[in-house]
Amino acid sequence: MISQLFILSSKGDHLIYKDFRGEAGIDVVSVFYEKVTALPGDQPPVVMSHKDLHYVHIRQGGLYWVATTTQDSSPFTIIEFLNRLAALVKDYCGSLSEKSVQMNFALIYELLDEVVDYGYVQTTSSDVLKNFIQTEAVSSKPFSLFDLSNVGLFGAETQQSKVAPSSAATRPIQSSREQGGKSQIFVDVIERLSVVIGSNGVVMKADVEGEIRVKCYMPSCSEMRIGLNEEFSIGKSQLRGYGAAVRVDECSFHQAVRLDEFDNHRILRLCPSQGEQTVMQYQLSDDLPTPPPFRLFPTIERDNGGRLLIYLKLRCDLPPKSFSQELSSPEQSCELKPQNRSVVWTVPRCTGGTQLSAVFKLEVPGLSSASMLEVGPVGLTFELPKVTATGLQIRFLRLSPVQPGPSQRWVRYVTHSDSYIVRI
Amino acid sequence: MPYLGSEDTVRELRRALTNPNVQSDLLRYRNTILKVIRAMSQGVDVSSLFSEMVKACATVDVVQKKLVYVFLCSYATLNPELSLLVINTLRKDCQDPNPMVRSLALRNMTNLRLPSLVEYVEQPLTAGLRDRAACVRRVAVLGWAKLYNLQTHSDIDAAVVNELYSLLRDTDPVVMVNCLRALDEILKEEGGVAINKPIAHHLLNRLKECDIWGQCEVLRILQRYRPQSEDELFDILSLLDASLVSPHPPVMAATLSLFLSLCPALPTVTLAALERVRAPLLATCGSASREMMFAAICHIQLLLRSLPGLMGAHYKRFFCGYAEPAYIKQRKMQVLMELVNDDNVAMILDELKGYCTDVNTDTSQAAISAIGRIGRSYSDRCLEILTGLLGLKQDHITSAVVQTMRDLVWVCPQCSDTVCLAVEGCEETLQDSQGRQALLWLLGVYGERVSSAPYTLEVFIDGVRSETSLGVKMELLTATVRVLLCRPAETQDMLGRLLHYCIEEETNMSVRDQALLYYRLLHCGIEETRKVLQGRRSDPSLGVLIGRPAEPVGQWACSFNTLAPLKQVAVETESTSRGSPEHVTFDRKPNTDLSDTLNCGQDETVHSGSDPDVLPPSPVVPLSLSLSPALSPAEFERLWLQRPHVLSEQDSVKTEEEEDYLCMEERVRCPEILHCSTQSLQAAMQLVNIQMLAFTSPHKLPWRVYLYTHTQHANPADTPSSSSSSSSSSTLILGELLYSGEGNQRSAINRGPGDGDVAVKSREDEQTEGEEEAAADGPRPQGEQDEVKVTLKQQPRDGKALKAFLSILTTVLHTLSSERA
């Protein structure tokens, strides 16, 4: 049961405030923000209490999503609800930011009105909600040259139009109805790698958390069939097919997924509702089919001038064809962050099979031989498009019956680094 | 939030709202209203626009209606009279052919929260319950709950309650769930909605139709239901099995909660459920949402209290990611600490070592104290890491390490050598008062072993004028006096200076009083001072409590799936971190030996009813037990093995006498003692001043406990028959309690109590064994296998004291087992 719900910007501006039960005054918002700012660091605990009111909050899109509740309510339910609410807002407003929430506050109030009544969650299904939500989203899309690049010269079909622009999946779901917009469907295979590599180069831990996410912009979607690799197997013992097995330890599905063809043909059947949903989640621990994508060879020295020398050699072990891409900065850069006591080395892109080297020279006052032990670990943040660490692939994506009119189906793969640590 | 120019804004908005041109243009009117709402949510007080907004309510535009309702519901309580105007529009809307408009009107009618409007609302609500559109029924059902909470003092309308109960059979699952919610609120005083067998089964059958929020609500309500038969219970459990491994964490948690409340009497089922829930819980720990991950980790900590071995193989899932917030890292470390076993200790320590140099000082200190905690069982490896960290010469790390070492030495005296070597020279890097206090304590207690102790103290004494921390000054006084006792030549002069300063110049009363106390104490002579100041250096009783005994599930079941586990910081780690209560007192030494010797006179007789054959009537010996001087596990082991064991074990009572030593074997029938938690056993023993040195965990077979105490005659003159020499009327008693489980298995292997591995066996095995044991236990024939064998060794011999001690011990055991039974 939720007593109040509010959304605050990171600076503490009230964006949305809704009192469902009228049990506490509006000052709860300022009490919450005072509590947050009173704490050192940027990471207040998830649950805080003031008198007998309990605040549960999440951070999404740089905003605080806060619910107040009673002691005996389930934290899982409230956190899941706040996450779901953030996802809904993202679906309806296109993106999640202070600006989009501010511009669409009427829509969000309307949404909240339908989603929660008297503190009880009524429904969060976008299929149900689309009948009730009347307000249209206002999307704030800054003018960008990147969008222009996709427009073919004189309207000609260019090569580029075969690739969906990266912003294609960040638009409000509602607009598809009114504008007669493209009926598109995105199927994303997203994997999060968390790897620890010891100082001797041995992989100490390698976990993958993966999910298949469907984002649907079809006004009325019929049944969809997603075919996975034939040799996809779950658990340690089961082996399928003749090729290299694609294996996961555990796997769970959205309740709307029908699995009658899964056992034999590895086909998921579902009727996706509008907006984003996670169709399947899976985990794999410690037994990756491929070596970790990056290796790092560090050397740390102290030169005569009392400077700290860090040599880093980064090798990308992906097949040469693929490439990995970080933020699209023009070239490599390096920055010293004194408040974190860290050096950030930004590499825009790194082709598979290549090697990069860097030397960092740091003037450290009072450098001693003991300080060398303090250096490390190295954390890598990267995004690998078109790559899955488990090898999971989508064989096909079929809609039946075939949609009238133009419809586009997109399958995207991406592997993120959740936490990729190389010890020194 | 104060907002500059808010009056202007309001005036502007009013002008726009009353402008007929705006009112006639739908889009402009809507935009003006939007502006009002925006100002409202930014904190501007727009309540004065109420009457204008009431007018805006009468429109066909649904979006505008919704916006106005948002406004009205926020300010209705401030303007009850004007709100009456809205009611008409709302009631009209309740007749609208569009179900969306009907539900909207009904919802906002009840959201106005005005008791004066109740009479107008009741009729549309009653109609709403029978509406053909489900969305209207949903709203109407909850509307009754809102209405009831508005006027709690009024009587409950039985007709409404009946209607709501019948709506539990509604075709729409959300209506059903809302009925549960509404009834739960309306019938709060009667303990909420009543769940009988048909309702429970109906709810269970329809569980699949609900979405996850509905499922959670139904599962929560079902906790009230008690199945009437075991068959029914198992039917329900098997029905719920699929939800237990649901990919949605809320459903999984709610189901487990229900399992725990349904079968508190079936430990095997509970255990199976906990095992089953492991996979989904671990998956939640890898959730992309940090907050969800945090909730899962906190609940895993709860589970681990009962099943320490549950996650043992999955320890890598609790390694921290570098970008994770500090609160998650600290929880993960707490979990890692629990998961340590022989196989993974190297990996876990290596990982924790990496966190010690974390940029966040809280995280690094938590990591260091976690290593110290693991050091209780794996002291060598941990001390190596801790000593290495001192080499970094970082003040916060050094401070945390010294505090951790102090805590470690207090429970594991065998570490003292390494610690004494390590602390030399680290006073230069220590900055904070907590760390310096810890260092001073170590120097005071181990002054004779730290070669530089007096010189380090001198530095502190020279700087005492500029010292600001009260705690450091007090600790400095105590430490210097202690060092004086072992190294008088080097310390005398500086102690004089310190006392002089503290008595003459110090302004703080407690420091001055402490100094005066020591000064007078020193006047009484060095022996007296020694008696007061040199007590125990460690508390070995804490040391053997390495693995906490598994708690029964019932202890935490009620807080599962509530906010409590996310808030509380585990007590375990709190005591190892800096502000631990045992170190708040500046001098904790003279605690055991001064006042709590317990006189046990004749009135401590044995429960004669339960064991008529145990004790021959013994002569009255006024006896007092005492724990000091403390005995280290190593000494105990030496003494225990030194004495030959009883050879023939035919008689139930056997004494064997030598010149200055007495050995005795007894059998006491108290089978229930096995099921006592070790903590309560230990507490009971402590109460009568018997120290437990080592024990196996409960349910483990053979079950044994090693203990010792010192006896003292309260008035030795009265007992001339005592064969001990006149100089010492006190004796040392070593004891072993053994329960082998089988009557014929007599000869026990003597094992040293100092073994570190006594309590760190692979816990999973113990758990299952304990389980079987508990299951097999029950109507067992009361044979000799129920007896606990007590072996006592006394030195020097004093038969009467030993008998008296035995009677005390038997009393303790019987009291405990009768409590248990």
Interface residues (C-beta under 8 A of the other chain):
Chain A: D13 H14 L15 I16 Y17 D19 R21 G22 S30 G41 Q43 P45 V46 V47 S49 H54 V56 H57 I58 R59 T69 Q71 D72 S73 S74 P75 F76 T77 I79 E80 F81 L82 N83 F105 A106 Y109 E110 D113 D117 Y118 Y120 V121 Q122 T123 T124 S125 N131 F132 Q134 T135 R192 S194 V196 G198 M204 K205 D207 E209 E250 S252 F253 H254 Q255 Q281 Q283 S285 D286 N340 R341 S342 S368 A370 S371 L373 E374 G376 P377 G379 T381 D418 S419 I421 R423
Chain B: M1 L34 I37 R38 S41 Q42 G43 V62 V63 K66 L67 Y69 V70 S74 T77 M100 R107 R113 C135 R138 V139 L142 A145 K146 N149 V174 N178 R181 D211 I212 W213 C216 E217 R220 V245 S246 P247 H248 P249 P250 M252 A253 A254 S257 A279 P280 L282 A283 T284 G286 S287 A288 S289 R290 E291 M292 F294 A295 C298 H314 K316 R317 F319 C320 G321 Y322 A323 E324 P325 A326 Y327 M347 D350 E351 G354 T357 V359 N360 G388 G391 L392 K393 Q394 N561 T562 L563 A564 P565 L566 K567
